């Protein structure tokens, strides 16, 4: 029996509710054949058949998901839209944005390229392409994309800003500032431009102008964490530590987990010997979970923790990497001299040159061709002239970008590139990311691992990096046979009777001294020093005077520990010759713990002054032990704070014992390896040859022990 229309529709609805959609659809179609306008049948069949997808609706869904940071789901929505409408420009563009947010940069770039094929004159597509290329470290291409975006839309201030940022990465600082200035002509109140412009001015050494730019950024955007942090950095360079601390503190109030600002602030506090915050209790690895790396350099003095040093160095290297050159350069068969390139910003009257100068003169020029690449100030002083005369080729590369410097090194045929800076002030480590030479070595400037896959070796010795500590270095270790530290055996120490009164020292009484920079001094060693002053009647502590705030704080800390502040005597900065000469007025040098005396140790030993040290765990905390071993005085190396205090007290209260140590030092000074510059030159040359030979043979870097010469 044929069902009525009402019965048929009810039956179809029941079947649909049970999931029997095909049967229900058949009934609805049968009704519609008889009654094409039946609304109930039309509505029923519409509910059974899914709606035809709409590309615009899918685009909107993808955009909403992207705003919620649900990037994978957003991409899926864009993909559906593009199946329906393959030339849907907006979907390609927004899909690229989502891919970029996920770090899928190659795919993002392909999406933006598709947008440009569909709409070649769309400025924002070229802008997005430039942004992606910058993150891919394809910096020259990034600039070209920004240039095209600006050609199409000259008033796109963001493009001028980002173009300036890329130029700054390339160290084209004047050009970067010109881009920032163009952005500010379009948008004078653009806070980010003022802040980034300040950064470029700071890198040019125009610190007053940099601070003014940061101040302008902060006035326009009071919540600008980066501007406060960078302002602190500029004030730090201007040696205005108290103001720098205030600026870093403001950045931390705005972003409490800002590890970079915290470490910089702690370093500034250390510079003025303000110990109200202990770095020992801070979990630095938990800071900046968003991925903002912590500068590793200052941590060397804040914590003796080589595992932490390596973790921070790796994170920093990854954040700073600008690789756009082949990761490996093939070592050519050696024909003729081995070309060594030394890279530094410190080719002037600087601690690095005080140590290195004689090595440059002693290199075997029959076997080696020596190049010096200078990206620091052009100070025409005695050390600079001495260097230029000693090397075969001197390259002033201050105005060149990092990739251009690396390219110059490759054109010059450099076989072994030696980074004398590491991550210290003025670093240009990205030169090595672009591969300046087949073999790249970190030496002398940075006492720790750089955590970078583009540095093959670190030069050390068995005291600095014992085998069990290799795990804390991303580099392979080249072990020199004695000490890692180069020295200049031609340095003159002015002779004559040292008049203590000329330095504010008492005529009688024992003089402990520490000429380390004040930031290396922390409460644990200072506690010991004050106990020594209380135990050794009439003694004084002679310290380097880095700044007025440190002097005041150290005097205050002495009083807190029950010591008359007048028993602290401060030594101002003087010329190298005067500094070496005044060591004769001291009786015993007391070393710092986390960051030993480095050049300062060799200064003391060269001047005939013994030094008591405590060997720590990290590279920076073991240098004095290395140097004392190389001059034949391992008995001045201790392992614990108690032994350190006991040895210092024993030497201060037993004149004969101290005299015997000084006599041994005097006898060893010109015979032991530490100050044998010629022997050191042969050892480090052997290191370069062995490292390069591995590369020539197609072998990966490995630990190398240089045999004793």
C-alpha positions as CSV (number, residue, x, y, z in Angstrom):
1,X,0.0,0.0,0.0
2,X,1.4,3.4,-1.0
3,X,2.1,5.7,1.9
4,X,0.6,9.1,2.2
5,X,2.9,12.1,2.0
6,X,2.7,12.7,5.7
7,X,3.4,9.0,6.5
8,X,6.3,9.0,4.0
9,X,8.0,12.1,5.5
10,X,7.5,10.7,9.1
11,X,9.1,7.4,8.0
12,X,12.0,9.2,6.3
13,X,12.6,11.3,9.4
14,X,12.7,8.1,11.6
15,X,15.1,6.4,9.2
16,X,17.4,9.5,9.2
17,X,17.3,9.6,13.0
18,X,18.5,5.9,13.1
19,X,21.4,6.8,10.7
20,X,19.8,5.1,7.7
21,X,20.3,8.2,5.6
22,X,20.3,6.5,2.1
23,X,16.9,5.0,2.7
24,X,15.5,8.3,4.1
25,X,16.9,10.1,1.0
26,X,15.1,7.7,-1.3
27,X,11.8,8.4,0.3
28,X,12.3,12.2,0.3
29,X,13.1,12.0,-3.4
30,X,10.0,9.9,-4.1
31,X,7.9,12.6,-2.4
32,X,9.6,15.4,-4.3
33,X,9.0,13.6,-7.6
34,X,5.3,13.8,-6.9
35,X,5.3,17.1,-5.1
36,X,8.5,19.1,-6.1
37,X,7.7,22.1,-3.8
38,X,7.0,20.1,-0.6
39,X,8.9,22.1,2.0
40,X,9.2,19.3,4.5
41,X,10.7,17.0,2.0
42,X,13.1,19.7,0.7
43,X,14.2,20.5,4.3
44,X,14.7,16.8,5.1
45,X,16.9,16.1,2.2
46,X,19.0,19.2,2.8
47,X,19.7,18.0,6.3
48,X,20.8,14.7,4.9
49,X,23.2,16.2,2.3
50,X,26.3,18.1,3.7
51,X,26.5,21.7,2.5
52,X,28.9,22.5,-0.3
53,X,32.1,23.9,1.4
54,X,32.7,27.6,1.0
55,X,36.3,28.7,0.6
56,X,35.8,32.1,2.3
57,X,34.2,30.3,5.3
58,X,37.2,28.0,5.5
59,X,39.6,31.0,5.3
60,X,37.7,32.7,8.2
61,X,37.9,29.5,10.2
62,X,41.6,29.2,9.6
63,X,42.1,32.8,10.6
64,X,40.2,32.3,13.9
65,X,42.2,29.1,14.6
66,X,45.4,31.0,14.0
67,X,44.5,33.8,16.4
68,X,44.0,31.0,19.0
69,X,47.5,29.7,18.1
70,X,46.0,26.4,16.9
71,X,48.3,26.6,13.9
72,X,48.1,22.9,12.7
73,X,44.3,23.1,12.6
74,X,44.5,26.5,10.8
75,X,46.7,25.0,8.1
76,X,44.2,22.2,7.6
77,X,41.4,24.8,7.1
78,X,43.5,26.7,4.6
79,X,44.3,23.5,2.8
80,X,40.6,22.8,2.4
81,X,40.0,26.3,1.1
82,X,42.8,25.9,-1.5
83,X,41.3,22.6,-2.7
84,X,38.2,24.5,-3.6
85,X,40.0,27.5,-4.8
86,X,43.6,26.8,-5.8
87,X,44.4,30.5,-6.6
88,X,43.0,31.8,-3.3
89,X,45.7,34.3,-2.6
90,X,44.6,35.2,1.0
91,X,44.6,31.5,2.0
92,X,48.2,31.0,0.6
93,X,49.4,34.1,2.5
94,X,47.8,33.2,5.8
95,X,48.8,29.6,5.5
96,X,52.4,30.9,5.1
97,X,52.0,32.9,8.3
98,X,50.8,29.7,10.2
99,X,53.7,27.7,8.8
100,X,56.2,30.4,9.8
101,X,54.8,30.4,13.4
102,X,55.5,26.6,13.5
103,X,59.0,27.1,12.3
104,X,58.3,25.3,9.0
105,X,60.2,28.0,7.1
106,X,60.8,26.3,3.7
107,X,57.0,25.6,3.4
108,X,56.2,29.2,4.5
109,X,58.5,30.6,1.9
110,X,56.9,28.4,-0.8
111,X,53.5,29.8,0.3
112,X,54.6,33.4,0.0
113,X,56.2,32.6,-3.4
114,X,52.8,31.3,-4.5
115,X,51.2,34.6,-3.3
116,X,53.7,36.6,-5.3
117,X,53.0,34.5,-8.4
118,X,49.3,35.2,-8.0
119,X,49.8,38.9,-7.1
120,X,53.3,40.2,-8.0
121,X,52.5,43.7,-6.8
122,X,51.3,42.7,-3.3
123,X,53.8,44.4,-1.0
124,X,52.9,42.4,2.1
125,X,53.8,39.2,0.3
126,X,57.3,40.5,-0.4
127,X,57.5,41.7,3.2
128,X,56.5,38.3,4.6
129,X,59.0,36.6,2.3
130,X,61.8,38.9,3.6
131,X,60.8,38.2,7.2
132,X,61.0,34.4,6.5
133,X,64.3,34.7,4.7
134,X,65.8,36.5,7.6
135,X,64.8,33.7,9.9
136,X,66.4,31.3,7.5
137,X,69.6,33.4,7.7
138,X,69.4,34.2,4.0
139,X,70.1,37.8,4.8
140,X,71.0,39.2,1.4
141,X,67.9,37.7,-0.2
142,X,65.9,39.0,2.8
143,X,67.0,42.6,2.0
144,X,66.1,42.1,-1.7
145,X,62.5,41.1,-0.6
146,X,62.2,44.1,1.7
147,X,63.5,46.4,-1.1
148,X,60.8,45.1,-3.4
149,X,58.1,45.6,-0.7
150,X,59.3,49.2,-0.2
151,X,59.3,49.8,-4.0
152,X,55.7,48.7,-4.1
153,X,54.7,50.5,-0.9
154,X,57.2,53.2,0.0
155,X,55.4,54.1,3.2
156,X,55.5,50.6,4.7
157,X,57.4,51.6,7.9
158,X,57.6,47.9,9.0
159,X,59.6,47.0,5.9
160,X,62.1,49.8,6.6
161,X,62.4,48.7,10.2
162,X,63.0,45.0,9.3
163,X,65.4,45.9,6.5
164,X,67.4,47.9,9.1
165,X,67.4,44.9,11.4
166,X,68.8,42.6,8.6
167,X,71.5,45.2,7.8
168,X,72.4,45.4,11.4
169,X,72.8,41.6,11.5
170,X,75.2,42.0,8.6
171,X,77.1,44.7,10.5
172,X,76.2,47.3,7.9
173,X,75.4,49.7,10.7
174,X,75.3,53.0,8.9
175,X,73.0,51.6,6.3
176,X,70.8,50.1,9.0
177,X,70.5,53.5,10.7
178,X,69.5,55.0,7.3
179,X,66.7,52.5,7.1
180,X,65.5,53.2,10.6
181,X,65.5,57.0,9.8
182,X,63.3,56.3,6.8
183,X,60.9,54.4,8.9
184,X,60.8,57.3,11.4
185,X,60.1,59.8,8.7
186,X,57.0,57.7,8.0
187,X,56.1,57.0,11.6
188,X,57.9,59.3,14.1
189,X,56.2,57.6,17.0
190,X,57.3,54.1,16.1
191,X,58.8,52.9,19.4
192,X,60.4,49.7,18.0
193,X,62.3,51.7,15.4
194,X,63.8,54.0,18.0
195,X,64.8,51.0,20.1
196,X,66.5,49.2,17.2
197,X,68.1,52.4,16.0
198,X,69.6,52.7,19.5
199,X,71.0,49.2,19.2
200,X,72.8,50.1,15.9
201,X,74.1,53.4,17.4
202,X,75.4,51.4,20.4
203,X,77.2,49.0,18.1
204,X,78.9,52.0,16.4
205,X,80.0,53.2,19.8
206,X,77.7,56.2,19.8
207,X,76.5,55.5,23.3
208,X,75.0,58.9,24.2
209,X,72.9,58.8,21.1
210,X,72.0,55.2,21.7
211,X,70.7,56.0,25.2
212,X,68.7,58.9,23.8
213,X,67.1,56.6,21.3
214,X,66.2,54.0,24.0
215,X,64.7,56.8,26.1
216,X,62.6,57.9,23.2
217,X,61.4,54.3,22.7
218,X,60.5,54.1,26.4
219,X,58.6,57.4,26.4
220,X,56.5,56.1,23.4
221,X,56.1,52.6,24.8
222,X,56.6,52.5,28.6
223,X,56.2,48.7,28.6
224,X,59.1,48.1,26.2
225,X,61.2,45.4,27.9
226,X,63.8,45.3,25.1
227,X,64.4,49.1,25.3
228,X,65.0,49.0,29.0
229,X,67.4,46.0,28.6
230,X,69.3,47.6,25.7
231,X,69.5,50.9,27.6
232,X,71.0,49.0,30.5
233,X,73.6,47.5,28.1
234,X,74.5,51.0,26.7
235,X,74.9,52.4,30.2
236,X,77.0,49.4,31.1
237,X,79.4,50.2,28.2
238,X,79.5,53.8,29.5
239,X,80.6,52.5,32.8
240,X,77.5,53.9,34.6
241,X,76.7,50.6,36.5
242,X,74.2,52.0,39.0
243,X,72.0,53.4,36.2
244,X,72.4,50.2,34.2
245,X,71.2,48.2,37.2
246,X,68.1,50.4,37.5
247,X,67.4,49.9,33.8
248,X,67.8,46.1,34.0
249,X,65.6,46.1,37.1
250,X,62.9,47.9,35.2
251,X,63.1,45.3,32.4
252,X,62.7,42.6,35.1
253,X,59.7,44.3,36.7
254,X,58.1,44.1,33.3
255,X,59.2,40.5,32.6
256,X,60.3,38.7,35.7
257,X,61.7,35.7,33.8
258,X,63.9,37.8,31.5
259,X,67.1,35.8,32.1
260,X,69.3,38.0,29.9
261,X,68.4,41.1,31.9
262,X,68.9,39.3,35.2
263,X,72.4,38.0,34.3
264,X,73.4,41.5,33.1
265,X,72.1,43.1,36.2
266,X,73.9,40.6,38.4
267,X,77.1,41.3,36.5
268,X,76.7,45.1,37.0
269,X,76.1,44.4,40.7
270,X,79.3,42.3,40.8
271,X,81.1,45.2,39.1
272,X,80.3,47.4,42.1
273,X,80.6,44.5,44.6
274,X,76.9,44.6,45.5
275,X,76.2,41.1,46.7
276,X,72.6,41.4,47.8
277,X,71.5,38.7,45.3
278,X,73.3,35.4,45.2
279,X,73.5,33.7,41.8
280,X,73.9,30.4,43.5
281,X,70.2,30.1,44.3
282,X,68.9,31.0,40.8
283,X,67.7,28.3,38.4
284,X,68.9,30.0,35.2
285,X,67.8,27.1,33.0
286,X,64.2,27.8,33.9
287,X,64.3,31.4,32.8
288,X,63.0,32.7,29.4
289,X,61.1,29.6,28.5
290,X,60.0,31.5,25.4
291,X,63.4,30.9,24.0
292,X,65.2,34.2,24.6
293,X,68.8,33.1,25.2
294,X,70.9,34.3,28.2
295,X,74.3,35.8,27.3
296,X,76.8,33.2,28.7
297,X,79.9,35.4,29.3
298,X,79.0,36.9,32.6
299,X,77.9,33.6,34.1
300,X,81.5,32.5,34.1
301,X,82.1,34.8,37.1
302,X,78.7,34.3,38.7
303,X,78.7,30.5,39.0
304,X,81.5,27.8,38.8
305,X,79.2,25.4,36.9
306,X,80.6,24.1,33.6
307,X,77.4,22.2,32.8
308,X,75.4,25.4,33.1
309,X,78.0,27.3,31.1
310,X,77.7,24.8,28.3
311,X,73.9,24.9,28.3
312,X,73.8,28.7,28.1
313,X,76.5,28.8,25.5
314,X,74.6,26.4,23.3
315,X,71.4,28.3,23.6
316,X,73.2,31.5,22.8
317,X,75.0,30.1,19.8
318,X,71.7,28.8,18.5
319,X,70.0,32.2,19.0
320,X,72.8,34.1,17.3
321,X,73.5,31.7,14.4
322,X,73.5,33.3,10.9
323,X,74.5,30.3,8.9
324,X,74.1,30.9,5.1
325,X,77.4,29.3,4.0
326,X,78.4,25.7,3.7
327,X,78.8,24.1,7.1
328,X,82.2,22.6,6.1
329,X,85.0,23.8,4.0
330,X,87.2,21.2,2.5
331,X,90.8,21.4,3.6
332,X,93.0,21.7,0.5
333,X,96.2,19.7,0.2
334,X,98.9,21.8,1.9
335,X,101.3,23.4,-0.6
336,X,103.6,25.9,0.9
337,X,102.9,27.7,4.1
338,X,100.0,27.0,6.4
339,X,97.9,30.1,6.6
340,X,96.8,31.1,10.1
341,X,94.2,33.8,10.6
342,X,93.8,35.4,14.0
343,X,90.5,37.3,14.6
344,X,90.1,39.9,17.3
345,X,88.8,43.3,18.4
346,X,91.7,43.8,20.8
347,X,94.7,44.6,18.7
348,X,95.9,47.5,20.9
349,X,97.1,48.0,24.5
350,X,94.8,45.2,25.8
351,X,95.4,42.1,27.9
352,X,95.1,39.9,24.8
353,X,98.0,41.7,23.2
354,X,100.1,41.8,26.3
355,X,100.0,38.0,26.1
356,X,100.0,37.5,22.3
357,X,102.5,40.0,21.0
358,X,105.6,37.9,21.3
359,X,103.9,34.9,19.6
360,X,103.1,36.9,16.5
361,X,106.9,37.8,16.4
362,X,108.0,34.2,17.0
363,X,105.9,32.4,14.5
364,X,108.0,30.4,12.0
365,X,107.5,32.5,8.9
366,X,109.1,29.8,6.7
367,X,106.3,27.4,7.6
368,X,103.4,29.7,8.4
369,X,101.8,32.8,6.9
370,X,100.2,34.9,9.6
371,X,97.1,37.0,9.0
372,X,95.5,39.3,11.6
373,X,91.8,40.3,11.1
374,X,90.9,43.3,13.2
375,X,87.3,44.4,13.8
376,X,88.1,46.5,16.9
377,X,89.1,50.2,17.3
378,X,92.0,51.5,15.3
379,X,94.2,52.7,18.2
380,X,97.6,53.5,16.8
381,X,99.5,52.6,20.0
382,X,102.6,50.6,20.6
383,X,100.9,47.2,20.7
384,X,99.0,47.9,17.4
385,X,102.2,48.9,15.7
386,X,104.1,45.9,17.1
387,X,101.4,43.5,15.7
388,X,101.3,45.1,12.3
389,X,105.1,44.8,12.0
390,X,105.0,41.1,13.1
391,X,102.3,39.6,10.9
392,X,102.4,38.9,7.2
393,X,99.0,40.5,6.5
394,X,96.9,42.9,8.6
395,X,93.2,43.2,7.6
396,X,91.2,46.0,9.1
397,X,87.6,44.6,8.7
398,X,85.7,47.0,11.1
399,X,83.3,48.1,8.4
400,X,82.8,44.8,6.7
401,X,79.8,42.5,7.4
402,X,80.4,39.1,9.0
403,X,79.8,37.1,5.8
404,X,82.1,39.5,3.9
405,X,84.8,39.0,6.5
406,X,84.4,35.2,6.3
407,X,84.6,35.5,2.5
408,X,87.7,37.6,2.7
409,X,89.3,34.9,4.9
410,X,88.4,32.2,2.4
411,X,89.8,34.3,-0.5
412,X,92.9,34.8,1.5
413,X,93.2,31.0,1.7
414,X,93.1,30.8,5.5
415,X,93.6,27.2,6.6
416,X,93.2,27.7,10.4
417,X,91.0,30.5,11.8
418,X,91.6,31.4,15.5
419,X,88.9,33.3,17.3
420,X,90.6,35.3,20.1
421,X,87.3,36.8,21.4
422,X,84.7,34.1,21.9
423,X,81.7,35.7,23.5
424,X,83.5,38.6,25.2
425,X,82.8,42.3,24.6
426,X,83.0,43.1,20.9
427,X,82.5,39.5,19.7
428,X,81.9,38.8,16.0
429,X,81.5,35.1,16.4
430,X,79.1,35.0,13.4
431,X,82.2,35.3,11.2
432,X,82.9,31.7,12.1
433,X,79.3,30.7,11.5
434,X,79.9,31.6,7.9
435,X,83.0,29.5,7.9
436,X,86.2,31.5,7.6
437,X,88.4,28.5,7.3
438,X,88.3,24.6,7.2
439,X,89.6,24.5,10.8
440,X,88.2,26.9,13.3
441,X,89.6,27.2,16.9
442,X,88.6,29.1,20.0
443,X,91.6,30.4,21.9
444,X,92.5,32.6,24.9
445,X,89.7,35.3,24.8
446,X,86.8,33.2,26.1
447,X,87.5,30.8,29.0
448,X,84.8,28.2,28.3
449,X,82.9,26.4,25.6
450,X,81.2,28.4,22.9
451,X,78.6,25.7,22.5
452,X,78.7,26.3,18.7
453,X,78.9,23.6,16.0
454,X,81.0,25.9,13.9
455,X,83.9,26.0,16.3
456,X,85.9,22.8,15.9
457,X,88.5,23.0,18.7
458,X,89.3,24.8,21.9
459,X,92.9,25.1,23.0
460,X,93.5,24.1,26.6
461,X,95.8,21.9,28.7
462,X,95.3,18.9,31.0
463,X,94.8,21.1,34.1
464,X,92.1,23.3,32.6
465,X,90.1,20.5,31.0
466,X,90.9,17.1,32.5
467,X,89.4,14.2,30.5
468,X,86.3,13.9,32.8
469,X,85.4,17.5,32.0
470,X,85.4,17.1,28.2
471,X,81.6,16.6,28.4
472,X,81.2,20.3,29.2
473,X,82.7,21.4,25.9
474,X,81.1,21.2,22.4
475,X,84.5,21.6,20.9
476,X,87.2,19.0,20.7
477,X,90.1,19.9,23.0
478,X,93.6,20.5,21.7
479,X,95.9,19.9,24.7
480,X,99.1,21.9,24.8
481,X,101.8,20.1,26.7
482,X,102.3,22.7,29.5
483,X,99.9,25.6,29.9
484,X,97.4,26.9,27.4
485,X,98.4,30.5,28.1
486,X,100.8,32.3,25.8
487,X,103.2,34.8,27.3
488,X,105.6,37.5,26.3
489,X,109.1,36.9,27.7
490,X,110.2,40.4,26.5
491,X,108.0,42.3,28.9
492,X,110.1,44.6,31.0
493,X,109.5,44.9,34.8
494,X,110.9,48.2,36.0
495,X,113.4,47.5,38.8
496,X,114.2,49.5,41.9
497,X,113.1,49.7,45.5
498,X,109.4,49.7,45.8
499,X,108.3,52.6,48.1
500,X,105.1,51.3,49.8
501,X,104.2,54.8,50.8
502,X,103.8,55.8,47.2
503,X,100.9,53.4,47.0
504,X,99.2,54.2,50.3
505,X,100.6,51.0,51.9
506,X,102.0,50.8,55.4
507,X,105.8,50.7,55.6
508,X,105.6,47.6,57.9
509,X,103.1,44.7,57.9
510,X,102.1,41.9,55.6
511,X,100.5,43.0,52.2
512,X,97.9,40.6,50.8
513,X,96.8,41.7,47.3
514,X,94.4,40.9,44.6
515,X,94.6,42.9,41.4
516,X,91.7,41.0,39.7
517,X,88.9,43.1,38.4
518,X,86.4,43.7,41.2
519,X,83.5,41.8,39.5
520,X,85.4,38.5,40.2
521,X,85.3,39.1,43.9
522,X,82.4,37.4,45.7
523,X,81.4,36.9,49.4
524,X,83.1,33.4,49.9
525,X,86.6,34.6,49.1
526,X,86.1,38.0,50.7
527,X,85.0,36.2,53.9
528,X,88.3,34.4,53.9
529,X,90.3,37.5,53.2
530,X,88.8,39.3,56.1
531,X,89.5,36.3,58.4
532,X,93.1,36.5,57.2
533,X,93.3,40.2,58.0
534,X,92.0,39.5,61.5
535,X,94.5,36.7,62.0
536,X,97.6,38.5,60.6
537,X,98.3,41.5,62.8
538,X,99.1,44.7,60.9
539,X,98.3,43.2,57.5
540,X,96.4,45.0,54.8
541,X,94.6,43.9,51.6
542,X,95.6,45.7,48.4
543,X,92.9,45.6,45.8
544,X,92.5,46.9,42.2
545,X,90.2,50.0,42.2
546,X,87.7,49.4,39.3
547,X,85.2,52.1,40.3
548,X,84.1,54.3,43.2
549,X,81.1,52.1,44.0
550,X,83.1,48.9,44.3
551,X,85.5,50.7,46.6
552,X,82.7,51.9,48.9
553,X,80.9,48.6,49.0
554,X,84.1,46.6,49.7
555,X,84.9,49.0,52.6
556,X,81.4,48.6,53.9
557,X,81.6,44.7,53.6
558,X,84.9,44.8,55.5
559,X,83.3,46.7,58.4
560,X,80.4,44.2,58.5
561,X,83.0,41.5,59.0
562,X,84.7,43.3,61.8
563,X,87.6,44.7,59.9
564,X,88.7,48.3,59.8
565,X,87.9,49.6,56.3
566,X,91.2,51.5,56.3
567,X,92.9,48.1,56.0
568,X,91.7,47.9,52.4
569,X,94.0,49.8,50.1
570,X,93.1,50.5,46.5
571,X,95.3,50.5,43.5
572,X,94.2,52.7,40.6
573,X,94.6,51.8,36.9
574,X,98.1,52.6,35.7
575,X,100.3,51.8,32.7
576,X,101.4,48.2,32.2
577,X,104.9,48.9,33.2
578,X,103.9,50.7,36.4
579,X,101.4,47.9,37.2
580,X,104.1,45.2,36.9
581,X,106.5,47.3,39.0
582,X,104.1,47.8,41.9
583,X,103.8,44.0,42.5
584,X,107.1,44.2,44.4
585,X,105.3,46.1,47.2
586,X,103.0,43.1,47.9
587,X,103.8,39.9,49.7
588,X,101.2,37.4,48.5
589,X,98.5,37.4,45.8
590,X,95.1,36.0,46.8
591,X,93.1,34.6,43.9
592,X,89.3,34.7,43.3
593,X,87.3,31.5,43.0
594,X,84.7,31.4,40.2
595,X,86.8,33.4,37.8
596,X,90.5,33.2,38.6
597,X,93.2,35.7,37.8
598,X,94.2,35.0,34.1
599,X,96.5,37.6,32.6
600,X,96.7,38.9,36.2
601,X,98.2,35.6,37.3
602,X,101.0,35.8,34.7
603,X,101.5,39.5,35.6
604,X,102.1,38.5,39.3
605,X,104.3,35.5,38.5
606,X,106.4,37.5,35.9
607,X,106.9,40.2,38.6
608,X,108.0,37.6,41.1
609,X,104.8,37.6,43.3
610,X,103.5,34.2,44.4
611,X,99.7,33.6,44.1
612,X,97.5,31.2,46.1
613,X,94.6,29.8,44.2
614,X,91.7,27.4,44.6
615,X,91.1,25.2,41.6
616,X,87.4,25.1,40.7
617,X,85.5,23.0,38.2
618,X,85.1,25.3,35.1
619,X,87.8,26.6,32.7
620,X,87.7,30.1,34.2
621,X,88.1,28.7,37.7
622,X,91.2,26.6,36.8
623,X,93.5,29.0,34.9
624,X,95.7,30.0,37.8
625,X,96.2,26.3,38.6
626,X,97.3,25.8,35.1
627,X,99.8,28.6,35.2
628,X,101.2,27.7,38.6
629,X,101.8,24.1,37.3
630,X,103.6,25.4,34.2
631,X,106.0,27.5,36.4
632,X,106.7,24.6,38.8
633,X,104.6,25.8,41.8
634,X,101.8,23.3,42.1
635,X,102.1,23.6,45.9
636,X,100.3,26.9,45.6
637,X,97.1,25.3,44.2
638,X,94.5,24.2,46.7
639,X,91.2,22.3,46.3
640,X,89.0,23.6,49.1
641,X,88.3,26.9,50.8
642,X,89.7,25.7,54.1
643,X,93.0,24.6,52.4
644,X,93.1,28.0,50.5
645,X,92.8,29.9,53.8
646,X,95.3,27.6,55.6
647,X,97.9,28.0,52.9
648,X,97.6,31.8,52.7
649,X,97.8,32.0,56.5
650,X,100.8,29.7,56.7
651,X,102.7,31.7,54.1
652,X,101.8,35.0,55.8
653,X,103.0,33.9,59.2
654,X,106.1,32.0,58.2
655,X,108.5,34.3,56.5
656,X,111.1,31.6,55.7
657,X,108.4,29.5,54.0
658,X,107.3,32.4,51.9
659,X,110.9,33.4,51.1
660,X,111.6,29.8,49.9
661,X,108.5,30.0,47.5
662,X,109.7,33.4,46.2
663,X,113.2,32.0,45.6
664,X,111.7,29.0,43.7
665,X,109.6,31.4,41.6
666,X,112.6,33.5,40.8
667,X,114.6,30.4,39.7
668,X,111.8,29.0,37.6
669,X,110.6,32.3,36.0
670,X,113.1,32.1,33.1
671,X,113.5,28.3,32.8
672,X,110.0,26.8,33.3
673,X,107.6,26.5,30.3
674,X,105.2,29.2,31.3
675,X,107.4,32.1,30.1
676,X,109.3,30.2,27.4
677,X,107.7,32.1,24.5
678,X,109.7,30.3,21.8
679,X,108.8,26.9,23.1
680,X,105.1,27.9,23.3
681,X,105.2,29.1,19.7
682,X,106.5,25.7,18.5
683,X,103.8,23.9,20.6
684,X,100.9,25.9,19.3
685,X,102.2,25.7,15.7
686,X,102.2,21.9,16.2
687,X,98.6,22.1,17.3
688,X,97.6,23.9,14.2
689,X,99.4,21.4,12.0
690,X,97.8,18.4,13.7
691,X,94.3,19.9,13.5
692,X,94.7,20.8,9.9
693,X,96.2,17.4,9.0
694,X,93.1,15.7,10.3
695,X,90.9,17.9,8.1
696,X,93.1,17.2,5.1
697,X,92.7,13.5,5.7
698,X,88.9,13.9,5.7
699,X,88.7,13.1,9.5
700,X,86.3,14.8,11.8
701,X,87.8,16.9,14.7
702,X,88.9,14.9,17.7
703,X,90.8,15.5,20.9
704,X,94.5,16.2,20.1
705,X,97.4,15.9,22.5
706,X,100.4,18.0,21.4
707,X,103.6,16.3,22.4
708,X,106.1,18.2,24.6
709,X,108.7,19.9,22.6
